[in-house]
Amino acid sequence: MQDISIWTILPLWCGGLLGIGMNAAAALPLIIALTLLIGRRGQARLCAYGAARLAGLTFGLSWLALPGMFAALHSLLSGLSAAGQRMSAISLASPPMLGCSLPLLLWLAGILCAALLRRACVGAPLPPRRRPEEDRHATAAIKGRLLLCALTALCFFSTYVLHNWPFIALPPGMDLGRAAGAVFSNALHKYFMAFTPAGALALLFLLRARRGAAAAGFDENQTALAARWCALWATVGYIPFCLDRWGILLGYLLRGATPDWLLPQLYALIPLTAAVACWGTLLGMGNPLRRSWLMGLGVALLALGESLPFILMLA
């Protein structure tokens, strides 16, 4: 097996870890929108407060995508230059560049939308304290914030589609409709998985924000409800992926055929499954915030699952 330099693997490893925050930022706008919509049925004050905190988290995490995107753009430019193309002749709008330049531009637009969303959510006054059966708001009161959530999510989701779009040429034997369907399906699958890091990092953020929530008048039962809401998303995002991968891996193992690519995937899948179990346990607790170590363990296992392929390369 060919030895790979640590200086080759380390940037990819860092990019994978930063990708956890990037994926969380991509999915959080939809979680914010659903949080606001739930406020129409009850707990409107808590939902508005939580949406404001999550909007700030979205804006902060969205910046983590830029180092990897700029690095990919620089790597592509270096490759084209090494292939003999003059830098002056390389355009960001040329087909080889669009796979990097368009996602970068759309992500920057998403950061701008996330900044506007944070401003709108933080600037919106909290609903007054009312009896539980009256603690709800009308859709008109959150219409602007819902629109910003949709625009932010659309910008971020578009980057998932464009990263794999065949700008240079269609694959042999495939027309545009089939290629678009395959790319869009893959993007939807990856975007759904992004709900797991979104919920997991929101749980950690909640540990820091609960003092502010108590100062704003929210009791322990309400913060526990918010924790279970975040744990729900942390749990469901990876369940289809884990079930699919375990099915494939067990199928190979039962047949006695063990391809070279199987064990690295198995090693990475074990901590990811354990992380989902941590968040699922929190989901069933009356007060998840009393088990904060499970929140930290889940994120640590998520980072380990992302890191194991690179650790195995160095082994």
N, C-alpha and C positions, 0 to 999 in steps of 0.2 A: 504493500500500500504506500502510495506516495505521501511523504511528509508535507504537511501544510504549515506554513509559518504562522506563528501566533499573531503577527502583525497583519496577516491577511484575514484571519478569523475574527480578531478583536473588533474591528469596525462593524462587521456583520452581526456579531454578538450584541454590541451596543445598540445597533439599529433594531434588532429584534426586541430588546428590552424597551426601547423608546416606542416601539410599535404597540406595546400594551397601552401606553397612554394615548397614542394616536387613535387606536381603535375605540378606546373609551370615549374620547372626544367626539368621534363620529356618531356613536349611538346615543349619547346623552341628550341631544336635542329631542329625539322622539320620546325618551323617558320623561323629559320635562313637559312635553305636550300632553302625554297621558296623565302626568301628575296634575296638571291644570284642569284637564277634563274631568278627572275624578272629583275635583272640587265642586262640580255642578251637583253632585249627589250627596255631598257632606264633607266635613273637615276642610272647608274652603280656606280658612285662615292658615292651617297647617300646610296645605298644598301650595298656597301662594308663597309662604315663607320657604318651603323646601325647593320650589322652582327657582327662587332667587339664588339660593345657595348653590344649586346644581348648575345654574347658568354661569356663575363665577368659576366653578370647577371646569366647565366645558371650555371657557375662554382660556384658562390657564393651561389645560392639557393640550389644547389645539396647537400650541407652539412647539410641542415635542416632535411633531411630524416634519418640521422644516429642515433640521439637520440631515435626516435621511433623504429627503427629496432633493436638497441641494447637492448632497454627495452623489446621488444617482445621476443627476444632471451633469455634474463635473466628470464622473466616470465615463458617461456616454460621450461627452465632448472630447475627453482624452483618447477614447477608443477611435473616434472618427478622425482625430488628428493623427494618431499613430497609423491609421489606414491610408494616410496620404492626402486627406482632404484639408484644404486650407481653411483656417479658422474664419477668414473673412467670407468664405463661401457657404459657411454653415448657418442656416437660418433656424430660429426656434419654431418656425411654422412648417419646416420641411418634414416629410413623413417619418424619418428616423428619430426626430426630436420630439414629435408630438406626444409620444408615450410618456415623456417626462415633463415637458413644458406645460401641457394642458392640465394634468393633475395638479401641478404646482400652482398654476394660476387659479384654478377652482378652489384649491385648499385655502389660498390667501383670501379669496372671496368669502369662503366659509368662516375664516377668522374674523373678517369684518362683520359678517352677519352675527357671529357669536358675541362680538363686542356690543352690537346693537341689542341683541337679546338680553345680555347681562344688564345693560343700562335700563331696558324696559322692565325687566323683572325686579331689579333692585329699586327702581324709581316708582313702581306701582305701589300705592298704599295698601297695607294689609287690611283685609275686611275686618270690621269691628267684631269684638267678642259677642257672640250670640248663643242662644240655646242650641244644643246639638242638632235638633231637627230643623233649625233655621240657618245653620252654618253652611251655606252654599252660595255659589254665585252664578250669574247668568253667562251664557256663552259670549254675549256682546262685551262683557267686561274683560274677557281674556282674548278677544279676537285678534288684536294686534300681536300679542305674544305668541299665539298659535301660528300666525303667519310667519313670524321670524323663526320659530322652531322649524317650520316646514322648509323655509329657504336655506337655513343652516344645514339641516339634514340632507337636503338635495345637493348642495355643494359638496359636502363631505362624501355622500354616497357616489356621486359622479366620479370621484377619484378612483373608487374601487372598480368602476366599469372601465375607465380609460386606461388604467395600468395594463390591462390585458387586451386592449382593443387592437386589432390587426391593421395598424395604420400603413405599414409598408406594403403588404399584400395579403390576400386571403389565403388560408391554408389550402393545399391542393384538394380538389374535389369537393369543396364546401362553398356554398353561395353565401351572400351577405346575410340573408335571413337566418340561416342555421348558425352562422358565426355569431351574429348578434344575440341569438337565443342562448348559445353556450356561454358567451361572455357575461350576459346579464344574469343567468342562473348562477354562475360561479360567484358573481359579485353579491347577489342576494344571500347566498350561503355564507360568505365571509362577513357580510354586514350583520347577519343575525348572530353570528358568533361574537361580534363586537359587544353585544349586550352583557356578556360575562365580565370583561374587564371594566365596563362602565358601572355595573352594579357593585363589583368588588371594590373599586376605588371610591365609589360613592359611600360605601360602608365605612371605609377608613376615614374619609372626610367627615362623616357624621360623628365619629368619635371626637373630633376636634370641634365640631359645630354645636354639640349638644349643650355646652354651657351657654352659648348665645341663644339657643332655643329656649333654655330654662329662663333666661333673662327676659325673653320676649313673651313669656307667659304660658309656654307649652309644658304639660306635665309629663311624667315618666311614661304613661300609657301612650301618649301621642308620639314621643320619640321612639318608643318600641315599635309602633306601627310604621313609622318611617324606616326603621332598620329592616323590618320584614319586607317592606316594599323594595328596598335596595337588594336584599338577599334573594328575592324572587328573580330579579333580572340576572343577578350573578349566577343563579342556579340554572335557569332555562337556556341561556345562550349556548352552553357547551353540551347540553344533553344529546341533541341529535348527532353532533360530531362524535362524541364519545361512543354512543351506541353503534354508529356506522363503522367507526374504526375498530372497536372491539369485535364486531361481527366479522369483519374482513380478517383480522389477525387470528381469531379463534378458528376460522375456516381453514387458514393455512396451517395452523398448528395441529388441528385434528387430522389433516391429510398427511402430516409428517413432513411436509415441504416447508423449509424455512429459507426464504430468499435473503440475500444480503441486506436488503433495505428494511427487513421486518423488525429486527431487534432494536435499531435506533428509534423506530416509531413506537414500539412497545415500551421502551424505557421512558420516552417522553409522555406517553399516554397515562402511565401509572400516576404521576403527580397531578396531572390535569383532572383525572377521575377523583383523586383524593380531595382536590380543591373543591370540586362540585359537591362532594359529600360534606365538606365543612360548611358551605353556604346552605346546603339543604338542611343541615342540622339547625343552623341559625333560623331558618324559615319556620321551623316547627316549635321554636322556643317562645315562651310568653314575653320575655324581655331579653332579646339578643344582645343588647349592649352590656349585659353582665358577663358575657363570654367574648370579650373583645379579643382575646388571644386567638379565637377561631377565625376572626376577621383577618388578623395579621398572618396567621398560618395559611389561609386560603390564598392570599396575595403572594406569599413566599413560594407556595407550591406552583402557582401560575407562572411566576418568574423562573422557577426551576424547570418546569416543562418547556419553557421557551429557551432555556440555556442548555439543556442536556444535549441536543444535537451538536452544538458547538464544543461542549466539553468532550464529547465522544470523538470529535475530530482531532482534538489535542491529545487524547489518550494513546 
